[in-house]
Amino acid sequence: MSDSIELKKAKKLKGKIIPPPDKSISHRAVILSSLAKGKSIVRNFLRAEDTMSTLNAFRKLGVDIEEKSPPRRPPLARGGWGGEDTSSGDIIIHGKGLHGLKEPEDVIYCGNSGTTMRLLSGVLSGNPFLSVLTGDSSLRSRPMARIINPLRQMGADIMARDNDRYPPIVIRGRKLKAIKYDMPVASAQVKSALLLAGLYADGETEISEPIKSRDHTERMLSSCGVRINIERLKIKIKGGQELKAKDMDVPGDFSSAAFFVAAAMLIPDSDITIKGVGINPTRTGLLDVLKTMGAEIELTNIRDVSGEPVADIYCKTADGLRAVKLGREIMPSLIDEFPILCVLGTQADGVTEIRGAEELRFKESDRIKAMAAEMRKMGVEAEELSDGISIKGNTNLKGASINSYGDHRIAMAFSVAALIAKGKTTINGISSVNISFPGFFEILRRLTR
């Protein structure tokens, strides 16, 4: 099967779609339900490579997890996504309690998922057995000192390759102690790892972050009966608290929906509705940016789903876009949307500048370097900065052969760019899209046909 796809300019984008379930929440639902005592049902769980890495990790740790077949969805109006949705379904987790996990018989393989590896490190540091975590070549090149150092301060016996910089990670779990930790960089993964480790620590762990990062872990811990104190950028959690089993509904993934929001804005004669999308304010900085750029976006049917705000998003072709200058303070709320924001910048009036985004050099790829290099192939004047990128707008994109660098968000971002480019564009490495959005290209085909 080919790992590339050829795309050409689209005349319009119309329809209603349901995005895949939220990846971040799906990861955390498995983790917290496994640590709770009793049965939990997680509805609309994302079946993608990253989240299945977390699910399979907890199976290796002795947790019984049942997978239910997804329901058939009726076709949605005007070219939307119908038929069987194999990217989502219900799972039933028979939680073992905080101290019920067992030593794995083999190395735990985390695939491409940094969330799996980092959050699991927090859990396993407090469990009295030996664990080894590894991943694919991309994950084995991603920095792990950011979790290893604070976990060691808590008393964890943890080490990694290359002077504790890169996976594999070896953990010999033991009793932990509470600490006060000032995070040098806002990171939901590091924060979540320390909160989970804090459940196993003597005393009260206190974490301070420089900028608010996504707060799914805090919300979900609270919903499972854990007392957690949040004062602006400071979070406190007492060790020894048992989690209560709780059924959860996973909303649609905003980061996945963002590609279709952008496509509707850029392609003439377009309007789409994206149903059931999570709009957690720590995740939706892109909406504020798009409105500043001149987008017409409407949120309807706003509601609460398992403690998370959810809405339907309506968007249509933008009547001209304005360039923006973005700094460090907003980056945590749109970190996953950087690639598609770069594509939008190519069509804005003026120069779009994105700064304070150094963390993007340590994702599935160096996203700053990758976006600058590949956009230049399409005729864009893009300057790679030490902490971000500068993009000259009003560019007539031309088709090119694009390298995705094995990064799902880069592959999807350039697929959107291809829909407004002259000629044909080939996106290479599209299998990476299965990390977060199985079915992406099928939905794109239905909406543009």
Stockholm file with secondary structure:
# STOCKHOLM 1.0

chainA/1-449         MSDSIELKKAKKLKGKIIPPPDKSISHRAVILSSLAKGKSIVRNFLRAEDTMSTLNAFRKLGVDIEEKSPPRRPPLARGGWGGEDTSSGDIIIHGKGLHGLKEPEDVIYCGNSGTTMRLLSGVLSGNPFLSVLTGDSSLRSRPMARIINPLRQMGADIMARDNDRYPPIVIRGRKLKAIKYDMPVASAQVKSALLLAGLYADGETEISEPIKSRDHTERMLSSCGVRINIERLKIKIKGGQELKAKDMDVPGDFSSAAFFVAAAMLIPDSDITIKGVGINPTRTGLLDVLKTMGAEIELTNIRDVSGEPVADIYCKTADGLRAVKLGREIMPSLIDEFPILCVLGTQADGVTEIRGAEELRFKESDRIKAMAAEMRKMGVEAEELSDGISIKGNTNLKGASINSYGDHRIAMAFSVAALIAKGKTTINGISSVNISFPGFFEILRRLTR
#=GR chainA/1-449 SS CCSEEEEECCSCCEEEECCCBCHHHHHHHHHHHHHEEEEEEEEEEECSHHHHHHHHHHHHTTCEEEECCCCEECCCTTTCCCEECTTEEEEEEEEECTTCCCCCSSCEECTTCHHHHHHHHHHHTTSSSEEEEECCTTGGGSCCHHHHHHHHHTTCEEEEHHHHTEEEEEEECCCEECCEEECSSCCHHHHHHHHHHHTTEESEEEEECSSCCCCHHHHHHHHTTCCEEEETTEEEEETTCCEECCCEECCBCHHHHHHHHHHHHHSTTCEEEEEEEECCTTTCHHHHHHHHHTCCEEEEEEEEETTEEEEEEEEECCSCCBCCEECGGGGGGSGGGHHHHHHHHTTSBSEEEECSCGGGGGSSSCHHHHHHHHHHHTTCCEEEETTEEEEECSCCCBCCEEECTTCHHHHHHHHHHHTTSBSEEEEECGGGGGGTCTTHHHHHHHHHC
#=GC SS_cons         CCSEEEEECCSCCEEEECCCBCHHHHHHHHHHHHHEEEEEEEEEEECSHHHHHHHHHHHHTTCEEEECCCCEECCCTTTCCCEECTTEEEEEEEEECTTCCCCCSSCEECTTCHHHHHHHHHHHTTSSSEEEEECCTTGGGSCCHHHHHHHHHTTCEEEEHHHHTEEEEEEECCCEECCEEECSSCCHHHHHHHHHHHTTEESEEEEECSSCCCCHHHHHHHHTTCCEEEETTEEEEETTCCEECCCEECCBCHHHHHHHHHHHHHSTTCEEEEEEEECCTTTCHHHHHHHHHTCCEEEEEEEEETTEEEEEEEEECCSCCBCCEECGGGGGGSGGGHHHHHHHHTTSBSEEEECSCGGGGGSSSCHHHHHHHHHHHTTCCEEEETTEEEEECSCCCBCCEEECTTCHHHHHHHHHHHTTSBSEEEEECGGGGGGTCTTHHHHHHHHHC
//
